[in-house]
Amino acid sequence: MTKEEHYRQGMDYFAEERLDEAIRAYQKALEEDPNYADALHALAMTYAAKDLLDEAIEVGKKLVEAAPEDELAYTSLSIFYQRKGMIAEAEHIGAQARTLGWKRQLQEKKEADKE
């Protein structure tokens, strides 16, 4: 199976609330590509769904390294920190997500103004 097929299989398992199987499928996708952002995000969310917040945070950190321009990656990591009670970390990462959002909006405005 390809990394995409493992990822889709994991998404199916997640939808069926078969979380342990979803985790294994995402891990298989990541064996093929350790920086596969979709699989990292899905794995982190699955850990969070199981209330395994330490694991969700660790994978979330890998996700923001793999996808440094992804607002949602930072937002998810911020939520994991918040759920863990690590408020200062949550606020810091949340601010990074907002900054990325503002940069994106400014870029979109510049592009629209050119038209």
C-alpha positions as CSV (number, residue, x, y, z in Angstrom):
1,M,0.0,0.0,0.0
2,T,1.1,3.6,-0.6
3,K,1.3,6.2,2.1
4,E,-1.9,7.7,0.8
5,E,-3.7,4.4,1.0
6,H,-2.5,3.9,4.6
7,Y,-3.7,7.4,5.4
8,R,-7.1,6.9,3.8
9,Q,-7.4,3.6,5.6
10,G,-6.6,5.4,8.9
11,M,-9.3,7.9,8.1
12,D,-11.8,5.2,7.6
13,Y,-10.8,3.5,10.9
14,F,-11.1,6.9,12.7
15,A,-14.6,7.4,11.3
16,E,-15.5,4.0,12.6
17,E,-14.0,4.9,16.0
18,R,-11.4,2.1,15.6
19,L,-8.7,4.4,16.9
20,D,-5.9,1.9,17.6
21,E,-6.2,0.6,14.1
22,A,-6.2,4.2,12.8
23,I,-3.0,4.9,14.7
24,R,-1.3,1.9,13.2
25,A,-2.4,2.9,9.7
26,Y,-1.1,6.5,10.1
27,Q,2.2,5.1,11.5
28,K,2.5,2.9,8.4
29,A,2.0,6.0,6.2
30,L,4.7,7.8,8.2
31,E,7.1,4.9,7.8
32,E,7.1,5.7,4.1
33,D,7.3,9.4,4.6
34,P,8.0,10.8,8.1
35,N,7.1,14.3,7.0
36,Y,3.7,13.4,5.5
37,A,1.7,16.3,7.0
38,D,-1.8,14.8,6.5
39,A,-0.8,11.6,8.3
40,L,1.0,13.5,11.1
41,H,-2.1,15.7,11.7
42,A,-4.4,12.7,11.6
43,L,-2.2,10.8,14.0
44,A,-2.0,13.7,16.4
45,M,-5.8,14.1,16.3
46,T,-6.3,10.4,16.9
47,Y,-4.0,10.5,20.0
48,A,-6.0,13.5,21.2
49,A,-9.2,11.6,20.7
50,K,-7.8,8.9,22.9
51,D,-6.8,11.6,25.4
52,L,-3.1,10.7,24.9
53,L,-2.1,14.3,25.0
54,D,1.6,13.8,25.5
55,E,1.7,11.8,22.3
56,A,-0.6,14.3,20.5
57,I,1.8,17.1,21.5
58,E,4.9,15.3,20.3
59,V,3.3,14.5,16.9
60,G,1.9,18.0,16.8
61,K,5.5,19.4,17.2
62,K,6.6,17.2,14.3
63,L,3.7,18.4,12.2
64,V,4.6,22.1,12.6
65,E,8.2,21.3,11.7
66,A,7.0,19.4,8.6
67,A,4.4,22.1,7.6
68,P,5.6,25.4,9.0
69,E,3.1,27.5,7.0
70,D,0.0,25.4,8.1
71,E,-2.2,27.5,10.4
72,L,-4.3,24.5,11.3
73,A,-1.2,22.6,12.5
74,Y,-0.4,25.3,14.9
75,T,-4.0,25.6,16.0
76,S,-4.2,21.9,16.7
77,L,-1.0,21.9,18.7
78,S,-2.3,24.9,20.7
79,I,-5.5,22.9,21.5
80,F,-3.5,19.9,22.6
81,Y,-1.4,22.2,25.0
82,Q,-4.6,23.8,26.3
83,R,-6.2,20.4,27.0
84,K,-3.1,19.4,28.8
85,G,-3.3,22.6,31.0
86,M,-0.2,24.1,29.4
87,I,-1.7,27.5,28.9
88,A,1.5,29.5,28.2
89,E,2.5,27.1,25.5
90,A,-1.0,27.0,24.1
91,E,-1.1,30.8,23.9
92,H,2.4,31.0,22.3
93,I,1.5,28.5,19.6
94,G,-1.9,30.0,19.1
95,A,-0.2,33.4,18.5
96,Q,1.9,31.8,15.8
97,A,-1.2,30.4,14.1
98,R,-2.8,33.9,14.2
99,T,0.3,35.4,12.7
100,L,0.3,32.9,9.9
101,G,-3.4,33.7,9.3
102,W,-2.7,37.4,9.1
103,K,0.2,36.9,6.7
104,R,-2.0,34.7,4.5
105,Q,-4.7,37.4,4.5
106,L,-2.3,40.1,3.6
107,Q,-0.9,38.0,0.8
108,E,-4.4,37.3,-0.5
109,K,-5.2,41.1,-0.3
110,K,-2.1,42.0,-2.3
111,E,-2.9,39.4,-4.9
112,A,-6.5,40.7,-5.2
113,D,-5.3,44.3,-5.5
114,K,-3.1,43.3,-8.4
115,E,-6.2,42.1,-10.4
